[in-house]
Amino acid sequence: MLAIDQLITKVLLAGANNVLVFNLPLLSTTPFAIHHEPEKLNELKEITEEHKKKASSAY
């Protein structure tokens, strides 16, 4: 599986001029996480924060 930054690069090299990349919601606040994964809320929050950090520094 390609990482988001690799996919964006591939699309840009294919000729795209504008690319919109959606960010993740705070995973620890989703209904699924709250009701089915309460023991993993901190882990889900860290995953979201890491994703946002990498996405904002990639381009």
N, CA, C, O and CB atoms as a CASP TS submission, in Angstrom:
PFRMAT TS
TARGET T0000
AUTHOR 0000-0000-0000
METHOD Language model
MODEL 1
PARENT N/A
ATOM      1  N   MET     1       0.833  -1.168   0.000  1.00  0.00           N
ATOM      2  CA  MET     1       0.000   0.000   0.000  1.00  0.00           C
ATOM      3  C   MET     1       0.887   1.243   0.000  1.00  0.00           C
ATOM      4  O   MET     1       1.869   1.325   0.737  1.00  0.00           O
ATOM      5  CB  MET     1      -0.953  -0.009   1.207  1.00  0.00           C
ATOM      6  N   LEU     2       0.521   2.198  -0.835  1.00  0.00           N
ATOM      7  CA  LEU     2       1.294   3.431  -0.916  1.00  0.00           C
ATOM      8  C   LEU     2       0.879   4.403   0.175  1.00  0.00           C
ATOM      9  O   LEU     2      -0.292   4.477   0.547  1.00  0.00           O
ATOM     10  CB  LEU     2       1.127   4.077  -2.286  1.00  0.00           C
ATOM     11  N   ALA     3       1.846   5.140   0.677  1.00  0.00           N
ATOM     12  CA  ALA     3       1.564   6.176   1.666  1.00  0.00           C
ATOM     13  C   ALA     3       0.928   7.367   0.956  1.00  0.00           C
ATOM     14  O   ALA     3       1.069   7.528  -0.256  1.00  0.00           O
ATOM     15  CB  ALA     3       2.864   6.603   2.424  1.00  0.00           C
ATOM     16  N   ILE     4       0.237   8.187   1.711  1.00  0.00           N
ATOM     17  CA  ILE     4      -0.448   9.339   1.128  1.00  0.00           C
ATOM     18  C   ILE     4       0.524  10.232   0.361  1.00  0.00           C
ATOM     19  O   ILE     4       0.197  10.690  -0.733  1.00  0.00           O
ATOM     20  CB  ILE     4      -1.151  10.148   2.222  1.00  0.00           C
ATOM     21  N   ASP     5       1.698  10.486   0.905  1.00  0.00           N
ATOM     22  CA  ASP     5       2.646  11.358   0.209  1.00  0.00           C
ATOM     23  C   ASP     5       3.092  10.758  -1.118  1.00  0.00           C
ATOM     24  O   ASP     5       3.321  11.490  -2.081  1.00  0.00           O
ATOM     25  CB  ASP     5       3.861  11.626   1.090  1.00  0.00           C
ATOM     26  N   GLN     6       3.217   9.438  -1.181  1.00  0.00           N
ATOM     27  CA  GLN     6       3.579   8.791  -2.440  1.00  0.00           C
ATOM     28  C   GLN     6       2.445   8.902  -3.456  1.00  0.00           C
ATOM     29  O   GLN     6       2.690   9.119  -4.643  1.00  0.00           O
ATOM     30  CB  GLN     6       3.934   7.316  -2.202  1.00  0.00           C
ATOM     31  N   LEU     7       1.224   8.755  -2.999  1.00  0.00           N
ATOM     32  CA  LEU     7       0.072   8.881  -3.888  1.00  0.00           C
ATOM     33  C   LEU     7      -0.055  10.299  -4.434  1.00  0.00           C
ATOM     34  O   LEU     7      -0.343  10.489  -5.615  1.00  0.00           O
ATOM     35  CB  LEU     7      -1.208   8.485  -3.155  1.00  0.00           C
ATOM     36  N   ILE     8       0.158  11.286  -3.583  1.00  0.00           N
ATOM     37  CA  ILE     8       0.082  12.678  -4.025  1.00  0.00           C
ATOM     38  C   ILE     8       1.159  12.948  -5.070  1.00  0.00           C
ATOM     39  O   ILE     8       0.889  13.574  -6.095  1.00  0.00           O
ATOM     40  CB  ILE     8       0.234  13.647  -2.825  1.00  0.00           C
ATOM     41  N   THR     9       2.369  12.482  -4.814  1.00  0.00           N
ATOM     42  CA  THR     9       3.459  12.661  -5.769  1.00  0.00           C
ATOM     43  C   THR     9       3.124  12.007  -7.097  1.00  0.00           C
ATOM     44  O   THR     9       3.363  12.588  -8.155  1.00  0.00           O
ATOM     45  CB  THR     9       4.762  12.085  -5.213  1.00  0.00           C
ATOM     46  N   LYS    10       2.575  10.813  -7.050  1.00  0.00           N
ATOM     47  CA  LYS    10       2.201  10.090  -8.265  1.00  0.00           C
ATOM     48  C   LYS    10       1.155  10.866  -9.065  1.00  0.00           C
ATOM     49  O   LYS    10       1.255  10.956 -10.289  1.00  0.00           O
ATOM     50  CB  LYS    10       1.667   8.695  -7.914  1.00  0.00           C
ATOM     51  N   VAL    11       0.166  11.419  -8.391  1.00  0.00           N
ATOM     52  CA  VAL    11      -0.879  12.201  -9.057  1.00  0.00           C
ATOM     53  C   VAL    11      -0.289  13.476  -9.668  1.00  0.00           C
ATOM     54  O   VAL    11      -0.640  13.842 -10.790  1.00  0.00           O
ATOM     55  CB  VAL    11      -2.008  12.557  -8.061  1.00  0.00           C
ATOM     56  N   LEU    12       0.593  14.146  -8.948  1.00  0.00           N
ATOM     57  CA  LEU    12       1.212  15.361  -9.462  1.00  0.00           C
ATOM     58  C   LEU    12       2.085  15.066 -10.679  1.00  0.00           C
ATOM     59  O   LEU    12       2.076  15.824 -11.649  1.00  0.00           O
ATOM     60  CB  LEU    12       2.043  16.034  -8.372  1.00  0.00           C
ATOM     61  N   LEU    13       2.830  13.977 -10.632  1.00  0.00           N
ATOM     62  CA  LEU    13       3.666  13.604 -11.765  1.00  0.00           C
ATOM     63  C   LEU    13       2.837  13.197 -12.980  1.00  0.00           C
ATOM     64  O   LEU    13       3.304  13.287 -14.115  1.00  0.00           O
ATOM     65  CB  LEU    13       4.595  12.473 -11.372  1.00  0.00           C
ATOM     66  N   ALA    14       1.613  12.751 -12.738  1.00  0.00           N
ATOM     67  CA  ALA    14       0.718  12.379 -13.835  1.00  0.00           C
ATOM     68  C   ALA    14       0.075  13.609 -14.475  1.00  0.00           C
ATOM     69  O   ALA    14      -0.624  13.487 -15.481  1.00  0.00           O
ATOM     70  CB  ALA    14      -0.368  11.425 -13.330  1.00  0.00           C
ATOM     71  N   GLY    15       0.307  14.797 -13.900  1.00  0.00           N
ATOM     72  CA  GLY    15      -0.168  16.016 -14.524  1.00  0.00           C
ATOM     73  C   GLY    15      -1.215  16.806 -13.758  1.00  0.00           C
ATOM     74  O   GLY    15      -1.686  17.827 -14.258  1.00  0.00           O
ATOM     75  N   ALA    16      -1.585  16.383 -12.596  1.00  0.00           N
ATOM     76  CA  ALA    16      -2.579  17.130 -11.824  1.00  0.00           C
ATOM     77  C   ALA    16      -2.008  18.478 -11.399  1.00  0.00           C
ATOM     78  O   ALA    16      -0.846  18.577 -11.005  1.00  0.00           O
ATOM     79  CB  ALA    16      -3.031  16.322 -10.587  1.00  0.00           C
ATOM     80  N   ASN    17      -2.833  19.504 -11.483  1.00  0.00           N
ATOM     81  CA  ASN    17      -2.406  20.839 -11.070  1.00  0.00           C
ATOM     82  C   ASN    17      -2.853  21.172  -9.655  1.00  0.00           C
ATOM     83  O   ASN    17      -2.171  21.906  -8.940  1.00  0.00           O
ATOM     84  CB  ASN    17      -2.943  21.876 -12.032  1.00  0.00           C
ATOM     85  N   ASN    18      -3.984  20.639  -9.255  1.00  0.00           N
ATOM     86  CA  ASN    18      -4.530  20.910  -7.929  1.00  0.00           C
ATOM     87  C   ASN    18      -4.929  19.588  -7.287  1.00  0.00           C
ATOM     88  O   ASN    18      -5.590  18.755  -7.906  1.00  0.00           O
ATOM     89  CB  ASN    18      -5.746  21.883  -8.005  1.00  0.00           C
ATOM     90  N   VAL    19      -4.522  19.415  -6.053  1.00  0.00           N
ATOM     91  CA  VAL    19      -4.844  18.186  -5.324  1.00  0.00           C
ATOM     92  C   VAL    19      -5.399  18.580  -3.966  1.00  0.00           C
ATOM     93  O   VAL    19      -4.798  19.383  -3.252  1.00  0.00           O
ATOM     94  CB  VAL    19      -3.587  17.256  -5.173  1.00  0.00           C
ATOM     95  N   LEU    20      -6.534  18.022  -3.613  1.00  0.00           N
ATOM     96  CA  LEU    20      -7.138  18.272  -2.317  1.00  0.00           C
ATOM     97  C   LEU    20      -7.008  17.014  -1.472  1.00  0.00           C
ATOM     98  O   LEU    20      -7.461  15.940  -1.868  1.00  0.00           O
ATOM     99  CB  LEU    20      -8.625  18.698  -2.461  1.00  0.00           C
ATOM    100  N   VAL    21      -6.392  17.151  -0.316  1.00  0.00           N
ATOM    101  CA  VAL    21      -6.204  16.020   0.592  1.00  0.00           C
ATOM    102  C   VAL    21      -6.998  16.305   1.856  1.00  0.00           C
ATOM    103  O   VAL    21      -6.757  17.294   2.548  1.00  0.00           O
ATOM    104  CB  VAL    21      -4.683  15.782   0.917  1.00  0.00           C
ATOM    105  N   PHE    22      -7.942  15.431   2.145  1.00  0.00           N
ATOM    106  CA  PHE    22      -8.762  15.602   3.336  1.00  0.00           C
ATOM    107  C   PHE    22      -8.006  15.125   4.564  1.00  0.00           C
ATOM    108  O   PHE    22      -7.229  14.173   4.499  1.00  0.00           O
ATOM    109  CB  PHE    22     -10.090  14.846   3.196  1.00  0.00           C
ATOM    110  N   ASN    23      -8.238  15.780   5.654  1.00  0.00           N
ATOM    111  CA  ASN    23      -7.620  15.401   6.916  1.00  0.00           C
ATOM    112  C   ASN    23      -8.515  14.416   7.646  1.00  0.00           C
ATOM    113  O   ASN    23      -9.694  14.273   7.321  1.00  0.00           O
ATOM    114  CB  ASN    23      -7.348  16.640   7.791  1.00  0.00           C
ATOM    115  N   LEU    24      -7.962  13.755   8.609  1.00  0.00           N
ATOM    116  CA  LEU    24      -8.728  12.812   9.418  1.00  0.00           C
ATOM    117  C   LEU    24      -9.479  13.534  10.524  1.00  0.00           C
ATOM    118  O   LEU    24      -8.998  14.534  11.055  1.00  0.00           O
ATOM    119  CB  LEU    24      -7.809  11.747  10.014  1.00  0.00           C
ATOM    120  N   PRO    25     -10.648  13.034  10.871  1.00  0.00           N
ATOM    121  CA  PRO    25     -11.294  13.561  12.083  1.00  0.00           C
ATOM    122  C   PRO    25     -10.516  13.038  13.287  1.00  0.00           C
ATOM    123  O   PRO    25      -9.717  12.111  13.153  1.00  0.00           O
ATOM    124  CB  PRO    25     -12.821  13.140  12.163  1.00  0.00           C
ATOM    125  N   LEU    26     -10.738  13.608  14.426  1.00  0.00           N
ATOM    126  CA  LEU    26     -10.105  13.110  15.638  1.00  0.00           C
ATOM    127  C   LEU    26     -10.708  11.740  15.929  1.00  0.00           C
ATOM    128  O   LEU    26     -11.839  11.642  16.404  1.00  0.00           O
ATOM    129  CB  LEU    26     -10.303  14.101  16.850  1.00  0.00           C
ATOM    130  N   LEU    27      -9.952  10.686  15.642  1.00  0.00           N
ATOM    131  CA  LEU    27     -10.471   9.326  15.714  1.00  0.00           C
ATOM    132  C   LEU    27     -11.000   8.949  17.096  1.00  0.00           C
ATOM    133  O   LEU    27     -11.917   8.136  17.212  1.00  0.00           O
ATOM    134  CB  LEU    27      -9.400   8.361  15.313  1.00  0.00           C
ATOM    135  N   SER    28     -10.432   9.529  18.127  1.00  0.00           N
ATOM    136  CA  SER    28     -10.865   9.181  19.480  1.00  0.00           C
ATOM    137  C   SER    28     -12.236   9.756  19.830  1.00  0.00           C
ATOM    138  O   SER    28     -12.799   9.421  20.872  1.00  0.00           O
ATOM    139  CB  SER    28      -9.844   9.666  20.483  1.00  0.00           C
ATOM    140  N   THR    29     -12.777  10.618  18.967  1.00  0.00           N
ATOM    141  CA  THR    29     -14.098  11.187  19.246  1.00  0.00           C
ATOM    142  C   THR    29     -15.191  10.590  18.357  1.00  0.00           C
ATOM    143  O   THR    29     -16.344  11.017  18.423  1.00  0.00           O
ATOM    144  CB  THR    29     -14.059  12.695  19.064  1.00  0.00           C
ATOM    145  N   THR    30     -14.840   9.621  17.538  1.00  0.00           N
ATOM    146  CA  THR    30     -15.858   8.998  16.692  1.00  0.00           C
ATOM    147  C   THR    30     -16.744   8.083  17.532  1.00  0.00           C
ATOM    148  O   THR    30     -16.286   7.509  18.520  1.00  0.00           O
ATOM    149  CB  THR    30     -15.201   8.204  15.536  1.00  0.00           C
ATOM    150  N   PRO    31     -17.991   7.949  17.147  1.00  0.00           N
ATOM    151  CA  PRO    31     -18.896   7.070  17.913  1.00  0.00           C
ATOM    152  C   PRO    31     -18.363   5.646  18.041  1.00  0.00           C
ATOM    153  O   PRO    31     -18.508   5.022  19.092  1.00  0.00           O
ATOM    154  CB  PRO    31     -20.267   7.036  17.255  1.00  0.00           C
ATOM    155  N   PHE    32     -17.750   5.130  16.980  1.00  0.00           N
ATOM    156  CA  PHE    32     -17.216   3.766  17.062  1.00  0.00           C
ATOM    157  C   PHE    32     -16.166   3.661  18.161  1.00  0.00           C
ATOM    158  O   PHE    32     -16.197   2.735  18.971  1.00  0.00           O
ATOM    159  CB  PHE    32     -16.611   3.340  15.713  1.00  0.00           C
ATOM    160  N   ALA    33     -15.236   4.615  18.186  1.00  0.00           N
ATOM    161  CA  ALA    33     -14.172   4.571  19.189  1.00  0.00           C
ATOM    162  C   ALA    33     -14.734   4.677  20.602  1.00  0.00           C
ATOM    163  O   ALA    33     -14.321   3.941  21.498  1.00  0.00           O
ATOM    164  CB  ALA    33     -13.164   5.694  18.943  1.00  0.00           C
ATOM    165  N   ILE    34     -15.666   5.585  20.794  1.00  0.00           N
ATOM    166  CA  ILE    34     -16.229   5.815  22.133  1.00  0.00           C
ATOM    167  C   ILE    34     -16.986   4.591  22.637  1.00  0.00           C
ATOM    168  O   ILE    34     -16.886   4.235  23.811  1.00  0.00           O
ATOM    169  CB  ILE    34     -17.160   7.032  22.118  1.00  0.00           C
ATOM    170  N   HIS    35     -17.736   3.955  21.758  1.00  0.00           N
ATOM    171  CA  HIS    35     -18.589   2.846  22.193  1.00  0.00           C
ATOM    172  C   HIS    35     -17.941   1.468  22.093  1.00  0.00           C
ATOM    173  O   HIS    35     -18.319   0.552  22.824  1.00  0.00           O
ATOM    174  CB  HIS    35     -19.839   2.848  21.391  1.00  0.00           C
ATOM    175  N   HIS    36     -16.969   1.313  21.193  1.00  0.00           N
ATOM    176  CA  HIS    36     -16.416  -0.013  20.966  1.00  0.00           C
ATOM    177  C   HIS    36     -14.932  -0.146  21.310  1.00  0.00           C
ATOM    178  O   HIS    36     -14.437  -1.261  21.472  1.00  0.00           O
ATOM    179  CB  HIS    36     -16.619  -0.387  19.548  1.00  0.00           C
ATOM    180  N   GLU    37     -14.226   0.963  21.424  1.00  0.00           N
ATOM    181  CA  GLU    37     -12.793   0.916  21.697  1.00  0.00           C
ATOM    182  C   GLU    37     -12.377   1.902  22.795  1.00  0.00           C
ATOM    183  O   GLU    37     -11.362   2.579  22.636  1.00  0.00           O
ATOM    184  CB  GLU    37     -12.018   1.209  20.423  1.00  0.00           C
ATOM    185  N   PRO    38     -13.114   2.007  23.891  1.00  0.00           N
ATOM    186  CA  PRO    38     -12.782   3.039  24.888  1.00  0.00           C
ATOM    187  C   PRO    38     -11.376   2.899  25.476  1.00  0.00           C
ATOM    188  O   PRO    38     -10.774   3.891  25.889  1.00  0.00           O
ATOM    189  CB  PRO    38     -13.789   2.999  26.009  1.00  0.00           C
ATOM    190  N   GLU    39     -10.858   1.682  25.515  1.00  0.00           N
ATOM    191  CA  GLU    39      -9.513   1.494  26.064  1.00  0.00           C
ATOM    192  C   GLU    39      -8.418   1.987  25.117  1.00  0.00           C
ATOM    193  O   GLU    39      -7.255   2.077  25.508  1.00  0.00           O
ATOM    194  CB  GLU    39      -9.287   0.027  26.382  1.00  0.00           C
ATOM    195  N   LYS    40      -8.785   2.304  23.880  1.00  0.00           N
ATOM    196  CA  LYS    40      -7.802   2.744  22.895  1.00  0.00           C
ATOM    197  C   LYS    40      -7.933   4.220  22.528  1.00  0.00           C
ATOM    198  O   LYS    40      -7.344   4.647  21.535  1.00  0.00           O
ATOM    199  CB  LYS    40      -7.927   1.910  21.655  1.00  0.00           C
ATOM    200  N   LEU    41      -8.678   5.008  23.287  1.00  0.00           N
ATOM    201  CA  LEU    41      -8.918   6.409  22.933  1.00  0.00           C
ATOM    202  C   LEU    41      -7.624   7.219  22.831  1.00  0.00           C
ATOM    203  O   LEU    41      -7.460   8.010  21.902  1.00  0.00           O
ATOM    204  CB  LEU    41      -9.837   7.047  23.957  1.00  0.00           C
ATOM    205  N   ASN    42      -6.704   7.026  23.783  1.00  0.00           N
ATOM    206  CA  ASN    42      -5.439   7.767  23.733  1.00  0.00           C
ATOM    207  C   ASN    42      -4.619   7.375  22.510  1.00  0.00           C
ATOM    208  O   ASN    42      -4.015   8.228  21.860  1.00  0.00           O
ATOM    209  CB  ASN    42      -4.623   7.523  25.010  1.00  0.00           C
ATOM    210  N   GLU    43      -4.599   6.088  22.202  1.00  0.00           N
ATOM    211  CA  GLU    43      -3.857   5.607  21.032  1.00  0.00           C
ATOM    212  C   GLU    43      -4.448   6.200  19.746  1.00  0.00           C
ATOM    213  O   GLU    43      -3.707   6.626  18.860  1.00  0.00           O
ATOM    214  CB  GLU    43      -3.881   4.055  20.972  1.00  0.00           C
ATOM    215  N   LEU    44      -5.770   6.227  19.648  1.00  0.00           N
ATOM    216  CA  LEU    44      -6.421   6.780  18.466  1.00  0.00           C
ATOM    217  C   LEU    44      -6.148   8.283  18.329  1.00  0.00           C
ATOM    218  O   LEU    44      -5.976   8.790  17.221  1.00  0.00           O
ATOM    219  CB  LEU    44      -7.929   6.522  18.527  1.00  0.00           C
ATOM    220  N   LYS    45      -6.111   8.984  19.460  1.00  0.00           N
ATOM    221  CA  LYS    45      -5.800  10.413  19.435  1.00  0.00           C
ATOM    222  C   LYS    45      -4.373  10.638  18.932  1.00  0.00           C
ATOM    223  O   LYS    45      -4.131  11.547  18.138  1.00  0.00           O
ATOM    224  CB  LYS    45      -5.979  11.031  20.840  1.00  0.00           C
ATOM    225  N   GLU    46      -3.436   9.819  19.388  1.00  0.00           N
ATOM    226  CA  GLU    46      -2.043   9.938  18.955  1.00  0.00           C
ATOM    227  C   GLU    46      -1.894   9.638  17.461  1.00  0.00           C
ATOM    228  O   GLU    46      -1.121  10.300  16.768  1.00  0.00           O
ATOM    229  CB  GLU    46      -1.153   8.994  19.771  1.00  0.00           C
ATOM    230  N   ILE    47      -2.627   8.649  16.970  1.00  0.00           N
ATOM    231  CA  ILE    47      -2.580   8.313  15.543  1.00  0.00           C
ATOM    232  C   ILE    47      -3.058   9.493  14.716  1.00  0.00           C
ATOM    233  O   ILE    47      -2.438   9.840  13.711  1.00  0.00           O
ATOM    234  CB  ILE    47      -3.439   7.064  15.241  1.00  0.00           C
ATOM    235  N   THR    48      -4.154  10.110  15.130  1.00  0.00           N
ATOM    236  CA  THR    48      -4.693  11.254  14.409  1.00  0.00           C
ATOM    237  C   THR    48      -3.699  12.415  14.411  1.00  0.00           C
ATOM    238  O   THR    48      -3.467  13.035  13.373  1.00  0.00           O
ATOM    239  CB  THR    48      -6.025  11.693  15.025  1.00  0.00           C
ATOM    240  N   GLU    49      -3.123  12.704  15.549  1.00  0.00           N
ATOM    241  CA  GLU    49      -2.179  13.816  15.655  1.00  0.00           C
ATOM    242  C   GLU    49      -0.939  13.567  14.800  1.00  0.00           C
ATOM    243  O   GLU    49      -0.431  14.489  14.163  1.00  0.00           O
ATOM    244  CB  GLU    49      -1.775  14.036  17.118  1.00  0.00           C
ATOM    245  N   GLU    50      -0.453  12.335  14.782  1.00  0.00           N
ATOM    246  CA  GLU    50       0.711  12.001  13.968  1.00  0.00           C
ATOM    247  C   GLU    50       0.393  12.148  12.477  1.00  0.00           C
ATOM    248  O   GLU    50       1.211  12.654  11.709  1.00  0.00           O
ATOM    249  CB  GLU    50       1.184  10.569  14.273  1.00  0.00           C
ATOM    250  N   HIS    51      -0.786  11.707  12.083  1.00  0.00           N
ATOM    251  CA  HIS    51      -1.209  11.846  10.686  1.00  0.00           C
ATOM    252  C   HIS    51      -1.254  13.312  10.282  1.00  0.00           C
ATOM    253  O   HIS    51      -0.732  13.684   9.231  1.00  0.00           O
ATOM    254  CB  HIS    51      -2.586  11.195  10.469  1.00  0.00           C
ATOM    255  N   LYS    52      -1.868  14.137  11.101  1.00  0.00           N
ATOM    256  CA  LYS    52      -1.993  15.564  10.801  1.00  0.00           C
ATOM    257  C   LYS    52      -0.611  16.227  10.708  1.00  0.00           C
ATOM    258  O   LYS    52      -0.379  17.080   9.851  1.00  0.00           O
ATOM    259  CB  LYS    52      -2.850  16.265  11.879  1.00  0.00           C
ATOM    260  N   LYS    53       0.294  15.825  11.599  1.00  0.00           N
ATOM    261  CA  LYS    53       1.647  16.385  11.590  1.00  0.00           C
ATOM    262  C   LYS    53       2.360  16.011  10.294  1.00  0.00           C
ATOM    263  O   LYS    53       2.987  16.862   9.663  1.00  0.00           O
ATOM    264  CB  LYS    53       2.455  15.887  12.813  1.00  0.00           C
ATOM    265  N   LYS    54       2.268  14.754   9.897  1.00  0.00           N
ATOM    266  CA  LYS    54       2.931  14.313   8.672  1.00  0.00           C
ATOM    267  C   LYS    54       2.289  14.945   7.442  1.00  0.00           C
ATOM    268  O   LYS    54       2.992  15.332   6.509  1.00  0.00           O
ATOM    269  CB  LYS    54       2.887  12.789   8.561  1.00  0.00           C
ATOM    270  N   ALA    55       0.977  15.051   7.433  1.00  0.00           N
ATOM    271  CA  ALA    55       0.281  15.628   6.275  1.00  0.00           C
ATOM    272  C   ALA    55       0.634  17.099   6.102  1.00  0.00           C
ATOM    273  O   ALA    55       0.811  17.563   4.976  1.00  0.00           O
ATOM    274  CB  ALA    55      -1.240  15.469   6.428  1.00  0.00           C
ATOM    275  N   SER    56       0.739  17.837   7.202  1.00  0.00           N
ATOM    276  CA  SER    56       1.030  19.271   7.087  1.00  0.00           C
ATOM    277  C   SER    56       2.485  19.538   6.742  1.00  0.00           C
ATOM    278  O   SER    56       2.796  20.589   6.181  1.00  0.00           O
ATOM    279  CB  SER    56       0.678  19.980   8.379  1.00  0.00           C
ATOM    280  N   SER    57       3.381  18.622   7.061  1.00  0.00           N
ATOM    281  CA  SER    57       4.797  18.855   6.762  1.00  0.00           C
ATOM    282  C   SER    57       5.211  18.282   5.415  1.00  0.00           C
ATOM    283  O   SER    57       6.310  18.559   4.935  1.00  0.00           O
ATOM    284  CB  SER    57       5.659  18.257   7.850  1.00  0.00           C
ATOM    285  N   ALA    58       4.337  17.482   4.799  1.00  0.00           N
ATOM    286  CA  ALA    58       4.706  16.839   3.531  1.00  0.00           C
ATOM    287  C   ALA    58       4.764  17.825   2.383  1.00  0.00           C
ATOM    288  O   ALA    58       5.590  17.671   1.484  1.00  0.00           O
ATOM    289  CB  ALA    58       3.725  15.736   3.198  1.00  0.00           C
ATOM    290  N   TYR    59       3.896  18.846   2.391  1.00  0.00           N
ATOM    291  CA  TYR    59       3.864  19.767   1.252  1.00  0.00           C
ATOM    292  C   TYR    59       3.732  21.179   1.710  1.00  0.00           C
ATOM    293  O   TYR    59       3.689  22.094   0.887  1.00  0.00           O
ATOM    294  CB  TYR    59       2.733  19.429   0.312  1.00  0.00           C
TER
END
